Amino acid sequence: MSRTAGTPVTLAKAQARRIWLHAQRLDEPAPFGDGPQATQAAVEHLGYVQIDTINVIERCHHHILQTRIPGYERAHLAQAQSIDKTVFEYWTHALSYVPARDMRFYVSAMRRDWRRRSAWFAAVPAADLRRVLARIRRHGALTIRDIDDDVLVEKDHAWASRKPSKRALQLAFYKGLVTVSQRAGMLKTYELAGRHFGWQRPPKPASQGEVLAHLLDRALRAQGIVSLDSVCHLDARRKPAMGRLIETRQRRKELLPVTIRGAEKLAHWARPETLDRPPEPKAELVHILSPFDPLVIQRKRLELFFDYAHRFEAYLPKEKRQFGYFALPVLVDNEIVAAIDLKTDRARRQLLMRQFTWLGGGSKRLHKRRIEEALHRFERFQLAT
């Protein structure tokens, strides 16, 4: 039945979950295929893949991609970033890999919003910025380790560096003057953006209206059903304008209002075609999710759809943890049934389970067998070189 007439739709949570899981491509075994091109396809579909420094298991950008690409290899992301140049690093709600095809939607942020990233940057002397750019221009791409002639300063923050050049490099990165041309763990190699991408000049920046439309379309593609909060995650300043864009699309019948049972107070929207062709539930799928996975990172949305309140407890004292230092939600079909605190012992080449917290319904015995099979696959990925 066509929904283009604009009739509001009410969905049970189970239906809403299936739509979101399908949009996240977590309801089929290998939605992006295999090989290096699958990495590009996954980043382009999701819109971003978050980067984080924690590595008690494999870092989250590799974990997120492997969840959707069973044959994923770390070299595939390196190829996309450094050789094919189809992805690049920049800030979304956090530092992330984003599609190079979307570069123009970030150019305005590079020109204006870099000041919002950190108060540190206002203190970077212009001479330091010029010096580090000149060094890259003359000698080629470099890492912070290549700079050994800095006059060291005292740290003013626990995460700061004593090298003034590091702050200058970060400022150049957020201003779009340099890009991360390759990454080894968390060690970044910086190159002039124009030289890396082969530009004569940077892409023309998208207008603010185009940026808003891009963000809304990205959310609709990767979330299926959206709310104002989910489109503007950690970006509250855009909400008034985004609300107006959603209203405009609703008037044009391009979006339909959606009510989720049990969450009637929070407005949601979806494209008519998303509701016309609801995904069929699939079985035999188990995913051990990163806490930085796009399905998990918006905690309130996750709880609303899945009745599961994820706790990120890495920064809590041990006595206050419920799920463990780095708990990973376990998705079985369309339910989150457990949280597992894992750690990779790289010296002994083992994946260690520090805590298993059962959360779900259904057959615990059957689910645990399937989870154990998924853990074996996950261990092979963790230990692969």
Residue, then its C-alpha position, 0 to 999 in steps of 0.5 A: m500500500s502506497r503511503t504517499a498520501g501522507t498518512p501518519v504511521t504507527l509502528a511497534k518497536a520490533q518493526a522500528r528495530r527491523i527498519w533501523l537494522h536494515a538501514q545499518r545493514l546488520d540484517e544480512p551476512a555480507p551486505f557490501g560484498d567483499g574485498p577493498q571496494a566493500t570498505q569504500a561502500a560501507v563508509e559511503h552507506l553509513g556516512y561515517v565510521q568513528i575512530d577511537t584510541i581504545n584498543v583493549i580489542e581491535r580499534c573501533h573503526h576496524h571493528i565496525l567495518q568487520t561487523r558488516i564485512p565478514g572478510y574485512e582486512r585492515a589493509h582494505l581501509a589503508q588502501a581506501q585512505s592512502i591509495d584509492k583516497t575514497v575515504f578521509e578523516y574528519w570530525t562528524h560527532a567525533l573523529s571519523y572516516v568519511p567518504a571522500r565524495d562528501m568532501r564539499f560538505y566539510v569544507s565550510a566546517m574547515r573554514r569556520d568551525w575549526r575554532r569549536r574543536s578545541a580552545w587550544f587552537a586559539a593559542v597556536p602562534a601563526a608562525d608555528l602553523r606556517r613552520v609546520l606547513a612549510r616543512i611538509r611542503r619541502h620534505g613531504a608527509l610526516t608524523i609527529r615523531d619526525i619532528d625532533d627539533d621542537v622546543l618542548v613546553e609544559k603540558d596544559h592538559a593531560w592529553a596535550s603534547r609537549k611539542p608545539s608542532k603537534r598542536a599546529l598539525q592538529l590545527a592545520f588538520y581541522k582547517g583542512l590544510v593537511t589531511v591524514s594520508q595514512r595511519a599506523g594504529m594511532l600514529k598519523t601521517y600528515e600530508l598537504a591536502g591538495r597534494h594528497f588529493g591532487w587538487q588544484r584547489p579545494p572543492k567548492p564548499a556546499s551551502q548551509g542548505e546543502v549541508l543540512a540536506h546532506l545530513l538529513d539524507r545521510a541519517l535517512r539512509a543509515q537509520g531508516i527512521v529518524s528523529l531530530d535528535s538522531v539527525c543532529h546527534l551532538d550538534a544541537r545548534r543545527k536543530p532549528a534549521m533541521g526542524r524546518l527542513i523536515e517540516t518542508r519535506q513532510r509538506r511535500k510528502e517526501l517524509l511521513p511522520v512515524t509514531i513508535r509505540g511506547a515512545e509516542k512523545l518523540a517525533h520520528w519520520a521516514r521516507p514513504e518507500t521505507l515504510d512501503r517495503p518493510p524489511e523481512p526479519k532474518a534469522e541466524l545473525v549474531h553481531i558483537l558490536s563495538p560501543f562506538d558502532p553507529l547502532v550503539i553510539q546514540r545511547k538514548r535512541l538505542e534504549l528507545f528502540f531496543d529497551y537496552a541502556h548501554r553503559f560505557e564504563a571504561y572511565l568508571p572506577k571498577e567498583k561502579r561497573q555493571f557490564g565491565y570495562f569495555a562491554l560489547p553489546v551482542l545483537v542476536d537477530n533483532e534483540i540485544v541479549a547480552a553484554i560481553d567485556l572482552k580483552t585481547d591478550r596479544a602476547r598469548r594470542q587469546l581473546l579473553m572474556r572478563q565478564f558476560t552479562w545476560l540481558g535478553g529473553g528467548s532461549k538462553r541456551l540456544h543464544k549462548r551457543r550462537i554467541e560462542e560461534a560468533l566469538h570464535r569468528f571474532e577472535r579470528f579477526q582480532l588475532a589476524t595480522 
